[in-house]
């Protein structure tokens, strides 16, 4: 059942982290923010990490067996 | 007042996305809530990895994170005792030995178990004390959150309180316990996403563990080495107090009898999932110090004056590191992680309060035989009332801040005796109803008497005082319960089936592979725990 996907917590977490990953990475790539004590683009890299994490959860959720109910 | 951070548009977008997300989850889950079982117990249908993470993060509030980081900066690795010996053994004990009684007896709350095992009076004492304390605790954390956000980003007290209270109200009111549990799990991942860069960057810039230790006072990297004599360590405690008070009584009292955490195990889908809930949680609990205590050590290494200068209190350890390392964007994620942990902590208190109020006070003493729908509606109203009382408490706390510290100390006097009552109730079938009741009362009263009558100088430090008071309150509970049980009437054995060790069937998992069996998993956790304590001796 399609709607049951929304009851799957893995799916919800996947969405949240994918969105956060995109927002952070895009912001990091566009504005290249720095702090005085950190000389690399943490927003871009941590955004990409979050994006991968989110996509992993989405993949696991979508690929789960149909009888494996959340 | 000058705020520590200046949040920019991208930070507000990240925070706003989180609010949209949690409210959305509430609406999605609403269609799933049909019965009281759904609302109060998530229909007993949640897999163990979810209840396990919720079990852990119900306790991992932002106050705890900031407080433990502060302790890390003040006392060093000693603070880790609160995570390892002060939590893991109790969580394993709950999973292996106590869960069969809680889950199989089909009780809906901790007070309900007391009613089945002992009597109505014992349940009433626990239900009323728990309901009052939980709702006040929720208000205290609301107050602390508003205070912190005022200092960090300059939000007004009322803005913080109203926004977070309304969001919690909406998502708990709609989705009940499931909403609360889902958000606790999301919070667990958010905390890691929002805070993990701090120990990584900090350790890297200090030259790893040894580089950091070289800048810290002697002994800050050790757990047990300096506990032989209370005057040799900054906490002023000895090993016996740590083992008996913290490791045994305080930790077992909290993790095995506090309904806030136990409620998460009751939502699990079957007995094996319920047993695995605290065991899974223990795996993750062991690594939380990376997120809270290591940053405390880093803060002390970078700011050696922390705690000794007027504008740099220990409580600012974590915020100072965030300000140092996080640009806009990461700042939003860090703030969202803190907000999420505040709100899920409050939601956890509100759901636990709601269940105890509806089943153990309202249904037990006010309306016994109403329809299931009636109790669900009562639960939703209890959420509203619980949130309103929390807001009131928060404003009260703002007026009288010193009363709040005091109250939290007083609340801690209820868990230690309760653990004595549970231990005897579950493992000694001769414990009688009135033995349990009077033991519990004497334990609580003695904790209060020790606190008010013994001068502060009795103990080597405030922490040592907490540990030893808890131990003696527990001891008195056990002694009185045993004594009175020898002279009062037992419950007939038939009534104790499934509630007491020796009168219940032990679960048999011999058909399962090792990684699904609670006993094996608990054994692995225990071995890792011993290894960690030796590594950081």
Contacts between the chains, C-beta under 8 A, distances in Angstrom:
chain1	res1	chain2	res2	distance
A	6	B	28	4.8
A	7	B	28	7.1
A	7	B	29	7.3
A	7	B	32	6.4
A	9	B	50	5.8
A	9	B	182	5.5
A	9	B	185	6.1
A	9	B	186	7.9
A	12	B	21	7.8
A	12	B	25	6.2
A	12	B	28	8.0
A	12	B	182	6.9
A	12	B	186	7.2
A	13	B	185	7.3
A	13	B	186	6.0
A	13	B	189	6.1
A	15	B	21	7.9
A	16	B	17	7.8
A	16	B	18	7.9
A	16	B	21	5.4
A	16	B	186	6.5
A	17	B	189	7.1
A	17	B	193	7.1
A	19	B	17	6.3
A	20	B	14	6.7
A	20	B	17	7.1
A	20	B	193	7.3
A	20	B	333	6.7
A	23	B	10	7.2
A	23	B	13	6.6
A	23	B	14	6.3
A	23	B	17	7.3
A	23	B	329	7.9
A	24	B	14	7.7
A	24	B	329	5.3
A	24	B	330	7.3
A	24	B	333	6.8
A	27	B	10	5.0
A	27	B	328	7.6
A	27	B	329	4.8
A	28	B	329	6.2
A	31	B	328	7.8
A	33	B	327	3.5
A	33	B	328	5.4
A	33	B	329	6.1
A	34	B	327	6.2
A	35	B	324	6.9
A	35	B	325	6.1
A	35	B	326	6.8
A	35	B	327	5.1
A	37	B	205	7.7
A	37	B	324	5.4
A	37	B	325	6.5
A	38	B	201	6.7
A	38	B	325	5.4
A	38	B	327	7.4
A	42	B	197	6.3
A	42	B	201	7.7
A	42	B	325	7.5
A	42	B	326	7.4
A	42	B	327	6.6
A	42	B	330	5.5
A	43	B	327	6.2
A	43	B	328	7.9
A	43	B	329	4.0
A	43	B	330	5.8
A	46	B	193	7.8
A	46	B	197	6.0
A	46	B	330	6.3
A	46	B	333	7.7
A	47	B	329	7.6
A	50	B	193	5.7
A	53	B	189	7.8
A	53	B	193	7.6
A	70	B	47	7.4
